């Protein structure tokens, strides 16, 4: 059987995000977090905390064919009322985060159903899902009928990190499958691919 290890290693290097771009991603993420914290500080409200999510947190990010990487950074609000029934509508907290990052780049930000997106033209974008905590459970702010939907991405991060711990090859397999999905314009999300690899290695 042919030894294709060198070919896979070359492929992995080609699809991985280069260090210069990873540095820009981190710089952009940090700048957005600072801007949001200052926004709430100026309103004399508790500043949100943040939790990196998805491929950036798990080190399975690839450089997609269109060149625009996707970084997920959850914003965990700290100024909400102790009683969930008194929380504002999700449209309100979306508007606050949107306002906080307005004109952060020269591109127009996007207000999606489940996140605020800050775009760095042709390079990457940062998605900001917004969460509240009530009785040790986390709720995602989804615009529309769903409103505050229970969602705990931190548990998924913990599961993934533990599942892939000390098995670097699994991260490589996730990257290979993501690149194949990107090439085929497939409909699989990064989370689905990560779960499938984690469960069936």
C-alpha positions in Angstrom: 0.0 0.0 0.0 1.3 3.4 -0.9 2.5 5.7 1.9 0.6 8.9 1.4 1.5 10.5 4.7 3.6 13.2 3.1 0.8 14.1 0.7 -1.7 14.5 3.6 0.8 16.6 5.5 1.2 18.9 2.5 -2.6 19.1 2.1 -3.0 19.9 5.8 -0.5 22.7 5.5 -2.3 24.1 2.4 -5.7 24.2 4.1 -4.6 25.4 7.5 -4.8 29.1 8.4 -1.3 30.7 8.2 0.1 32.2 11.3 -0.1 35.8 9.9 -3.8 35.3 9.4 -4.3 33.7 12.8 -2.6 36.8 14.3 -5.1 39.0 12.5 -8.0 36.9 13.7 -6.8 37.3 17.3 -6.2 41.0 16.9 -9.7 41.5 15.4 -11.4 39.4 18.1 -9.6 41.2 20.9 -10.5 44.6 19.4 -14.1 43.7 19.2 -14.2 42.4 22.8 -12.6 45.7 24.0 -15.1 47.8 22.1 -18.1 45.9 23.5 -16.8 46.0 27.1 -16.2 49.8 26.8 -19.8 50.2 25.4 -21.3 48.7 28.5 -18.8 50.4 30.8 -19.9 53.7 29.4 -23.5 52.8 30.2 -22.5 51.9 33.8 -23.5 48.3 33.2 -21.5 45.1 34.0 -19.3 44.2 31.1 -19.9 41.0 29.2 -17.5 38.1 29.3 -16.5 36.1 26.2 -15.9 32.5 25.2 -14.3 31.5 22.0 -16.3 28.8 20.1 -16.1 26.5 17.2 -13.0 25.8 15.1 -10.9 28.7 16.5 -11.3 27.4 20.0 -10.7 23.7 19.0 -7.8 24.5 16.6 -9.6 22.9 13.6 -10.0 26.0 11.5 -9.3 25.8 7.8 -8.6 28.5 5.2 -11.7 28.2 3.0 -11.7 28.5 -0.8 -13.2 32.0 -0.7 -10.5 33.1 1.8 -12.9 34.4 4.4 -12.5 32.6 7.8 -15.2 32.4 10.3 -14.5 33.0 14.0 -17.1 32.5 16.7 -16.9 34.5 20.0 -19.8 34.2 22.4 -20.7 37.3 24.3 -22.1 36.4 27.8 -24.1 39.3 29.2 -23.6 40.2 32.8 -26.2 43.0 33.2 -29.4 41.0 32.9 -31.9 40.8 35.7 -31.7 37.9 38.1 -35.2 36.8 37.0 -35.3 35.6 33.4 -38.9 36.8 33.0 -37.5 40.3 33.3 -34.9 39.9 30.5 -35.3 42.2 27.5 -36.4 40.9 24.2 -33.6 39.4 22.2 -34.0 42.1 19.5 -33.0 44.6 22.2 -29.7 42.9 23.1 -28.9 42.3 19.5 -29.3 46.1 18.9 -27.0 46.8 21.8 -24.2 44.6 20.5 -24.7 45.8 17.0 -24.4 49.4 18.2 -21.3 48.6 20.2 -19.4 47.3 17.2 -20.9 49.8 14.7 -18.2 51.1 12.3 -15.6 48.9 13.9 -14.5 48.1 10.4 -15.1 49.7 7.0 -17.6 47.0 6.2 -21.3 46.9 7.1 -22.0 44.7 10.1 -24.8 42.1 9.9 -27.5 41.3 12.4 -28.4 37.6 11.9 -31.0 35.6 13.8 -28.5 34.1 16.2 -25.5 36.5 16.1 -24.0 39.8 15.2 -21.4 39.5 12.4 -18.5 41.9 12.1 -16.9 41.6 8.7 -13.3 42.2 7.8 -13.5 42.5 4.0 -12.3 39.4 2.1 -10.3 38.2 5.1 -12.5 36.9 7.9 -15.6 37.7 9.9 -16.4 37.4 13.6 -19.8 36.0 14.7 -21.0 37.2 18.1 -23.7 34.9 19.5 -25.2 36.5 22.6 -26.0 34.6 25.8 -27.6 35.1 29.2 -27.3 32.9 32.3 -30.2 31.9 34.5 -29.9 29.3 37.3 -26.6 27.9 35.9 -28.1 27.5 32.5 -27.2 29.5 29.4 -29.7 30.9 26.9 -28.9 32.1 23.4 -30.6 35.3 22.2 -32.4 34.4 18.9 -34.4 37.0 17.2 -38.0 36.1 16.3 -40.4 33.7 18.0 -37.7 31.6 19.7 -36.3 34.5 21.8 -34.1 33.1 24.6 -33.3 29.5 23.7 -31.3 27.2 26.0 -27.9 26.6 24.5 -24.6 25.6 26.1 -21.8 25.7 23.6 -19.3 25.6 26.5 -20.3 22.0 27.2 -19.7 21.2 23.5 -16.2 22.9 23.7 -15.4 20.8 26.8 -16.6 17.6 25.2 -14.6 18.3 22.0 -11.4 19.2 23.8 -11.6 16.1 26.0 -12.5 13.9 23.0 -9.6 15.1 21.0 -7.1 15.4 23.8 -3.7 14.0 22.9 -5.0 12.8 19.5 -3.8 15.3 17.1 -4.7 13.1 14.1 -8.4 13.6 14.9 -8.0 17.4 14.4 -6.3 16.7 11.1 -9.2 14.5 10.0 -11.7 17.2 10.9 -9.7 19.7 8.8 -9.6 17.2 5.9 -13.4 16.7 6.0 -14.0 20.4 6.3 -11.9 21.1 3.2 -13.7 18.4 1.3 -17.1 19.8 2.4 -15.9 23.3 1.3 -14.8 22.0 -2.1 -18.0 20.1 -2.7 -20.1 23.1 -1.4 -21.6 20.6 1.1 -24.2 21.3 3.6 -22.4 20.0 6.7 -21.6 22.5 9.5 -18.3 22.4 11.3 -20.0 21.2 14.5 -21.6 18.2 12.7 -18.2 17.2 11.2 -16.5 17.6 14.6 -19.2 15.5 16.4 -19.0 12.8 13.7 -15.2 12.5 14.0 -15.3 12.6 17.8 -17.9 9.9 18.0 -16.6 7.5 15.4 -12.9 7.5 15.5 
